[in-house]
Amino acid sequence: RKENNEGKPVVVVVAYPHTAIADDLCPLEQDERFHVEWRSRRIPKPYPSTTAVILPGSRLTMVDLKWLIDSGWADFIRKHVAAGGSVLGLCGGYQMLGRDVKDPD
């Protein structure tokens, strides 16, 4: 596990355009054992430089999934996981990790 200069595991939260329930991550952000970064356009280095990636909730899951793919984040996440990194999806972020996302309405 690669750690940043502060000696803490780096956890990157993807800040897509319609991020929701960001407050759910407040306890993690306040936990001094971790270095938490919110990023949108600037993609970090994959594991081991980044320990974990979090996909938070989304108010518009399908739109943010397209953004995730178009912006290069989806490719980054694949490389990150292939190298041994962790990914956690919350609510809409969890749906984005699936093989198929359907929104019939």
Secondary structure as a PSIPRED ss2 file (coil, helix, strand):
# PSIPRED VFORMAT (PSIPRED V4.0)

   1 R C   1.000  0.000  0.000
   2 K C   1.000  0.000  0.000
   3 E E   0.000  0.000  1.000
   4 N C   1.000  0.000  0.000
   5 N C   1.000  0.000  0.000
   6 E C   1.000  0.000  0.000
   7 G C   1.000  0.000  0.000
   8 K C   1.000  0.000  0.000
   9 P E   0.000  0.000  1.000
  10 V E   0.000  0.000  1.000
  11 V E   0.000  0.000  1.000
  12 V E   0.000  0.000  1.000
  13 V E   0.000  0.000  1.000
  14 V E   0.000  0.000  1.000
  15 A C   1.000  0.000  0.000
  16 Y C   1.000  0.000  0.000
  17 P C   1.000  0.000  0.000
  18 H C   1.000  0.000  0.000
  19 T E   0.000  0.000  1.000
  20 A E   0.000  0.000  1.000
  21 I C   1.000  0.000  0.000
  22 A H   0.000  1.000  0.000
  23 D H   0.000  1.000  0.000
  24 D H   0.000  1.000  0.000
  25 L H   0.000  1.000  0.000
  26 C H   0.000  1.000  0.000
  27 P H   0.000  1.000  0.000
  28 L H   0.000  1.000  0.000
  29 E H   0.000  1.000  0.000
  30 Q H   0.000  1.000  0.000
  31 D C   1.000  0.000  0.000
  32 E C   1.000  0.000  0.000
  33 R C   1.000  0.000  0.000
  34 F C   1.000  0.000  0.000
  35 H E   0.000  0.000  1.000
  36 V E   0.000  0.000  1.000
  37 E E   0.000  0.000  1.000
  38 W E   0.000  0.000  1.000
  39 R E   0.000  0.000  1.000
  40 S C   1.000  0.000  0.000
  41 R C   1.000  0.000  0.000
  42 R C   1.000  0.000  0.000
  43 I C   1.000  0.000  0.000
  44 P C   1.000  0.000  0.000
  45 K C   1.000  0.000  0.000
  46 P C   1.000  0.000  0.000
  47 Y C   1.000  0.000  0.000
  48 P C   1.000  0.000  0.000
  49 S C   1.000  0.000  0.000
  50 T C   1.000  0.000  0.000
  51 T C   1.000  0.000  0.000
  52 A E   0.000  0.000  1.000
  53 V E   0.000  0.000  1.000
  54 I E   0.000  0.000  1.000
  55 L E   0.000  0.000  1.000
  56 P C   1.000  0.000  0.000
  57 G E   0.000  0.000  1.000
  58 S E   0.000  0.000  1.000
  59 R C   1.000  0.000  0.000
  60 L C   1.000  0.000  0.000
  61 T H   0.000  1.000  0.000
  62 M H   0.000  1.000  0.000
  63 V H   0.000  1.000  0.000
  64 D H   0.000  1.000  0.000
  65 L H   0.000  1.000  0.000
  66 K H   0.000  1.000  0.000
  67 W H   0.000  1.000  0.000
  68 L H   0.000  1.000  0.000
  69 I H   0.000  1.000  0.000
  70 D H   0.000  1.000  0.000
  71 S C   1.000  0.000  0.000
  72 G C   1.000  0.000  0.000
  73 W H   0.000  1.000  0.000
  74 A H   0.000  1.000  0.000
  75 D H   0.000  1.000  0.000
  76 F H   0.000  1.000  0.000
  77 I H   0.000  1.000  0.000
  78 R H   0.000  1.000  0.000
  79 K H   0.000  1.000  0.000
  80 H H   0.000  1.000  0.000
  81 V H   0.000  1.000  0.000
  82 A H   0.000  1.000  0.000
  83 A C   1.000  0.000  0.000
  84 G C   1.000  0.000  0.000
  85 G C   1.000  0.000  0.000
  86 S E   0.000  0.000  1.000
  87 V E   0.000  0.000  1.000
  88 L E   0.000  0.000  1.000
  89 G E   0.000  0.000  1.000
  90 L C   1.000  0.000  0.000
  91 C C   1.000  0.000  0.000
  92 G H   0.000  1.000  0.000
  93 G H   0.000  1.000  0.000
  94 Y H   0.000  1.000  0.000
  95 Q H   0.000  1.000  0.000
  96 M H   0.000  1.000  0.000
  97 L C   1.000  0.000  0.000
  98 G C   1.000  0.000  0.000
  99 R C   1.000  0.000  0.000
 100 D C   1.000  0.000  0.000
 101 V C   1.000  0.000  0.000
 102 K C   1.000  0.000  0.000
 103 D C   1.000  0.000  0.000
 104 P C   1.000  0.000  0.000
 105 D C   1.000  0.000  0.000
